Amino acid sequence: MQRSSIHQIVRNAGGESQPARQLYDVAAIEAVFQQSRERERGLSLLMLSTADGRAVAEDSSLGVDGRRLAAMANSFLTLGETVSRELALSDADYATICTKLGNVVLIRIAADKPLTLTAVASHEVNMAVLLFHARECANRLDAVLRDRAA
């Protein structure tokens, strides 16, 4: 048996499936991203990824590797959710990263399968404004994802 055949069998047995992009209406997701970026020009990245860190869709003016970022963003949000539970607080609504050059908001979208929205804006965008637009984007994505599931 060839190595590629063995790899295929192991991959299938491990539950590895088709790329995340193929499971979702990427065009509809990207339309939501475009609408959000039109409403707030300071958004430099919007990305939707699966809970296991696979990129689904991305709209970015940054030169970053979306695959790497998807994995890191989901891990960071999951850690925030775990800290929230450990402190006996309610479920975490979102997690933030604040820097001198910009801010990041990570929001869990409880779709058919949990997803992570990553929103990034430059330092010119107030954190409250970024959070508002990220939450608004997450709500629109949730509606798009539910429409497809129905």
N, C-alpha and C positions, 0 to 999 in steps of 0.2 A: 504494500500500500504506500502511495506517495505521501510525502510530508504534507502537501497541501490538502490532501484528503483527510489525513489525521487531524490537521488543524480545523477543518470544516466540521468534523464530527465532534471534536472537543468544544468548539465554539457553540454549536447547536445544543449540545448537552448542558453547557453552562448557562443556557438561557439568553445568550447574546442574540440580539435580534437586529432587524433592519435599522438603518440610521434614524435618529430621532426626528429629523426633518420630514421623513416620509410618513410619520404618524400624525402630522398636524397640517392644518391649512396655513402654510407658511405665507402665502400671498395675503391672506386676511390678517395675520399677525403683523406682517411688515406694513400693511396699511394703517394699523393702529399705531405702530411706531412712528410712521411718517406724520400722522395727525398730531401725535404728541410733540414731535420735534417742530412742527409748524406752530404749535401753540406756545412752545417755550424754546426759543432758538439757542439757549444756553445749554441744552441737553447735548452732550457729546457722545453718549452711548446708551442704547437700550438693547437689552439682550434677554431672551427667554431661554431657559435651560431646564432640563429634566432634574428631578430630585437626586438622580445619581450622577449629575454633573455633565451631561451631554448637551451641547448647544443645539437649540431648535431653530432660532432665528436671531439675527443681529442687525442693528442699524447703528453704525459707528463712524465717527470722524477721527477716531484714535487708531493708532497703528499697533493694535494688540492682537494676540492670538486668541480668538474667541473660544477655542476648545480648552485652552489652559484656564482662561478666565472663568468659563462656565464651571469647571471643577472646583476652582478656588472659591468662587462666589457661593456655590451651594454649601461647601464645607463651612464657610464662615457663618452663613445663615443658620445652618443646622447647629453649630456650636452655640450661637445666640439663643436658639430655641431650647437647647439643653440647659444652658445657664439659667434661663427663665424658669424652667421646670424645677431645677435644683434649688432655686431660691423660693420655691412655692409661690411664684407669681402666676398670673394668668398666662395663657399662650402668648408668645411673642408675635406682634403684628408685623414687625419689620426690624431690620438691623441697619445701622449706619456706620460709615467710616468717614471721618472728617480730617481733611488735610489743608495745608496752606494754599495748595494749588487747585483744590476741588473737593467735591464730596460724592459719596456713593450711598445709595439706598438699595437695600435688598428686601424684596417682599415675596412671601410664599403665596402662591396662587393654588388654592385647593380645587383643582380641576379633577377630571376623571382619575388622573395620576398627578401627584403634587408637582408643581413647577416653580421655578425661581425667576423672578424678574429682577434684573440688575439695571439700575439707572445711575448714570454718572453725569455730573455737571461741573463746569469750571467754577472757580472761586467767585466769579461775578454773580452767580445765582445763589441767592439766599437759601440756606438749608430748608427753611419752611416752604419755600417755593418749590424746591426740588422734591420734597416729600409730597406736597400737594399733587404735583404732576405725575410722580411715580405712582401714587395711590389711584389717581384718576386713570392712568394707563393700565394698571392692574385690573381695575374694575371693568374697563372696556375689553381687555383680553379675556377676562373671566366670561363675559357675555359671548364673545366670539367662540371660545372653547366650548361653552355649554350649547350654543346653537349647533355646532358641528356634532356634538355627542347625541343631541336629540333626534 
